[in-house]
Amino acid sequence: MNVLGISGSLRKGSFNSLLLNIAAQAAPDGMEITIADISAFSVYDEDVYANGFPAAVATLREQINAADGLLIATPEYNYGMSGVIKNAIDWASRPPDQPFSGKPIALMGASAGKLGTALAQQQLRQALVGLNGRIVSQPQVYVSGATRAFNENGDLNDEAAKGLIGQLLGALRALAG
C-alpha cells in the first residue's frame, strides 16, 4: 500500500513532520509512506491558477492520485488547521479531477496546547469530507504538549500515541480495502 504523508507545518523540526516520520518507520509490512514536499507552494491565487498549476502543485496532485491513501499531520493554530495545509488542499483540489474524491485519508497531529489538534482535525475533516474524501474516523491521534512529548532526537516519548499511530495506519489500510 502506497501512502502519501502531508505535513501541515513547514518548520524545521516540526512536530507534525516528526509524527509522519515516526509513522513511516512504524508502517506495517506492505505499507510504504512517502512524505510530500509542499514547501514551494505559493498562497493560492486564482490568477495564477488561470495559467495552470505551478509545478509543485502538479507534483502533489500526481502524488495524491497515485497514492492508495493519505496520512495528514496538522498542527493547530488559533483553534484551527494550519494555513499551510489549507493552502495545499485549496491548490490540489482545483478542477479538473480533484484528487481527494474517494481517497482514504487518515489524520493526526501534534501541538503544544492541551487539546492537541482536536479542533484543527475537525476543520480538516470538514474540508476533506466536502471534497468527498473517505476519512478514517477512529482512532483519533491528538498529541498534546508536543514540546514535552518528543525528546531532543525527535523520538516520540508518548507510548500511547505510538500505539494509536499504529492503529491509525491499520484503520487506513482497512478503509483502503
Residue pairs with C-beta under 8 A, 6 or more apart in sequence:
1 30
1 31
1 32
1 68
1 69
1 173
1 176
2 32
2 34
2 66
2 67
2 68
2 69
3 27
3 31
3 32
3 33
3 34
3 67
3 68
3 69
3 70
3 71
3 169
3 172
4 33
4 34
4 35
4 36
4 63
4 64
4 66
4 67
4 69
4 70
4 71
5 20
5 23
5 24
5 33
5 34
5 35
5 36
5 70
5 71
5 72
5 73
6 20
6 35
6 36
6 38
6 60
6 70
6 71
6 72
6 73
6 85
6 88
7 14
7 16
7 17
7 19
7 20
7 35
7 36
7 38
7 72
7 73
7 74
7 85
8 16
8 72
8 73
8 74
8 75
8 81
8 82
8 84
8 85
8 88
8 109
8 120
9 15
9 16
9 17
9 73
9 74
9 75
9 82
9 84
10 38
10 39
10 84
11 17
13 154
14 75
15 75
15 110
15 111
15 143
15 146
15 149
15 150
16 73
16 74
16 75
16 109
16 110
17 35
17 73
18 110
18 150
18 154
18 156
19 73
19 108
19 109
19 110
19 141
19 143
19 156
19 165
20 33
20 35
20 71
20 73
21 35
21 154
22 155
22 156
22 162
22 165
23 33
23 71
23 73
23 108
23 165
23 168
23 169
24 33
24 35
26 162
26 165
26 166
26 169
27 33
27 169
28 166
28 169
28 170
28 173
31 169
31 173
33 71
34 63
34 67
36 60
36 63
37 56
38 56
38 60
38 84
38 88
40 54
40 55
40 56
41 54
41 56
41 57
41 60
41 87
41 88
41 91
42 48
42 54
43 87
44 87
44 90
44 91
48 54
49 91
49 94
53 61
53 91
53 94
54 91
57 91
57 92
60 88
60 91
60 92
61 92
61 99
64 70
64 92
64 99
64 100
64 103
65 99
67 103
68 104
68 176
69 103
69 104
69 105
69 106
69 172
69 173
69 175
69 176
70 100
70 103
70 104
70 105
70 106
70 133
71 105
71 106
71 107
71 108
71 168
71 169
71 172
72 85
72 105
72 106
72 107
72 108
72 124
73 107
73 108
73 109
73 110
74 81
74 82
74 85
74 107
74 109
74 117
74 120
74 121
74 124
75 82
75 109
75 110
75 111
75 117
75 120
76 82
76 109
76 111
76 113
76 115
76 116
76 117
76 118
76 119
76 120
77 83
77 120
79 119
79 120
80 119
80 120
80 123
81 120
81 121
81 123
81 124
81 127
82 120
85 124
86 127
89 100
89 127
89 128
89 131
92 98
92 99
92 100
93 99
93 100
93 131
98 131
100 128
100 131
100 132
100 133
101 131
101 132
101 133
102 132
102 133
102 134
103 133
103 134
104 133
104 134
104 136
104 172
104 175
104 176
105 128
105 133
105 134
105 135
105 136
105 172
106 135
106 136
106 168
106 169
106 171
106 172
106 175
107 121
107 124
107 125
107 135
107 136
107 140
107 141
108 117
108 121
108 140
108 141
108 142
108 143
108 164
108 165
108 168
109 116
109 117
109 120
109 121
109 141
109 142
109 143
110 116
110 117
110 143
110 144
110 146
110 149
110 150
111 117
111 120
111 143
111 144
111 146
112 144
112 145
112 146
112 147
113 144
113 145
114 144
114 145
115 142
115 144
116 142
116 143
116 144
117 142
117 143
118 140
118 142
121 140
121 142
125 135
128 135
129 135
134 175
136 168
136 171
136 172
136 175
138 171
139 164
139 167
139 168
139 171
140 164
141 161
141 164
141 165
141 168
143 149
143 156
143 158
143 161
148 157
149 156
149 157
149 158
149 161
150 156
150 157
151 157
156 162
